[in-house]
Amino acid sequence: MILSKIIASKELELAALKEKTPIEALQTVIPTLPAPRPFGPALRLPGQVAIIAEAKKASPSKGIIRHQYEPEQLARSYEREGASAISVLTEEKFFLGHPSHLTLVKKVTSIPVLRKDFIIDPFQIYESRVLGADAILLIAAALKQDQLEEFQEIAAGLGLSCLVEVHTELELINVLSTGASIIGINNRNLKTFETDLSVTFKLRSLITNNQITVVSESGIKSYQDILKLREKGVHAALVGEALVRSPDPGAGLNQLKGGRVREGL
Ligand SMILES: O=C(O)c1ccccc1NCC(=O)[C@H](O)[C@H](O)COP(=O)(O)O
């Protein structure tokens, strides 16, 4: 499966990175940094589905999505058109991202920034904080139960929010037992790469605690999709390809939101 390949590559990359930068160097810098921007509250818009707009150049399922990829420009247009947060792919080999993209996006925006990567080691949580992330992604399929708990604890200690991602009912049950407060339901089947919003509809109905913020991820393309998510009580949608592939990603976001911002409704 693609996830195992990505994680194997991440392990190699991390071994080299940890040799170059001791974790203590990151821990020394962190107290001097400004506090992260609140991610969870930004995703709660009464009566609306908040949009986490994603900056990514490529993906394993789609190859290169945008040849002229300028994360700062994308981020600026997303914020201008009413995104609630920005997700930045920092994984290098499969998504052609880079950690520096996150720092650049953070500099030119005032909304929270999510680091979208494959976090398998506490080192990456400290690194994310130093890069300027306000939130990190934790993928249940990539982590053991005790890691899910430990990583959320480390992140909380650094002021970082966690979007904890699930694909299946079993993963959801495990993640709920860790006390996660922001849960992402990923509609993409990582074996076939197909996306199906009914994954969100099914798993969303199993989350009964209203304090938990529910995010639907992947394969969201239109205002109609957003309306369906709203009807099912989903708080936020993470959207990448549909925006990044658009000739004008800001206009794409505007359309996804039903044209409200530009028409002043
Ligand atoms: O997108 C992929 O091909 C992929 C493959 C393996 C692991 C993760 C993958 N995507 C990451 C994401 O979850 C998406 O970037 C994100 O949810 C946005 O999805 P989309 O709107 O469909 O671009």
The ligand as an SDF file (V2000), in Angstrom:
LIG
                    3D

 23 23  0  0  0  0  0  0  0  0999 V2000
   -3.7270   12.2610   -2.4190 O   0  0  0  0  0  0  0  0  0  0  0  0
   -3.1240   11.1700   -2.4460 C   0  0  0  0  0  0  0  0  0  0  0  0
   -2.8620   10.5760   -3.4880 O   0  0  0  0  0  0  0  0  0  0  0  0
   -2.6720   10.5530   -1.1550 C   0  0  0  0  0  0  0  0  0  0  0  0
   -2.0700    9.3130   -1.1820 C   0  0  0  0  0  0  0  0  0  0  0  0
   -1.6190    8.7520   -0.0050 C   0  0  0  0  0  0  0  0  0  0  0  0
   -1.7700    9.3960    1.2040 C   0  0  0  0  0  0  0  0  0  0  0  0
   -2.3820   10.6350    1.2300 C   0  0  0  0  0  0  0  0  0  0  0  0
   -2.8230   11.2100    0.0660 C   0  0  0  0  0  0  0  0  0  0  0  0
   -3.4030   12.4610    0.0580 N   0  0  0  0  0  0  0  0  0  0  0  0
   -3.3470   13.3420    1.1610 C   0  0  0  0  0  0  0  0  0  0  0  0
   -4.6690   13.8980    1.4270 C   0  0  0  0  0  0  0  0  0  0  0  0
   -5.2930   13.4120    2.3340 O   0  0  0  0  0  0  0  0  0  0  0  0
   -5.1740   14.9960    0.5490 C   0  0  0  0  0  0  0  0  0  0  0  0
   -4.1110   15.8020    0.1550 O   0  0  0  0  0  0  0  0  0  0  0  0
   -6.2330   15.8990    1.1730 C   0  0  0  0  0  0  0  0  0  0  0  0
   -7.1850   15.2130    1.8980 O   0  0  0  0  0  0  0  0  0  0  0  0
   -6.9230   16.7040    0.0590 C   0  0  0  0  0  0  0  0  0  0  0  0
   -7.5210   15.8240   -0.8630 O   0  0  0  0  0  0  0  0  0  0  0  0
   -8.0150   16.3180   -2.2980 P   0  0  0  0  0  0  0  0  0  0  0  0
   -8.9720   17.4420   -2.0880 O   0  0  0  0  0  0  0  0  0  0  0  0
   -8.6860   15.1330   -2.8950 O   0  0  0  0  0  0  0  0  0  0  0  0
   -6.8080   16.7480   -3.0400 O   0  0  0  0  0  0  0  0  0  0  0  0
  1  2  2  0
  2  3  1  0
  2  4  1  0
  4  5  1  0
  4  9  2  0
  5  6  2  0
  6  7  1  0
  7  8  2  0
  8  9  1  0
  9 10  1  0
 10 11  1  0
 11 12  1  0
 12 13  2  0
 12 14  1  0
 14 15  1  0
 14 16  1  0
 16 17  1  0
 16 18  1  0
 18 19  1  0
 19 20  1  0
 20 21  2  0
 20 22  1  0
 20 23  1  0
M  END
$$$$
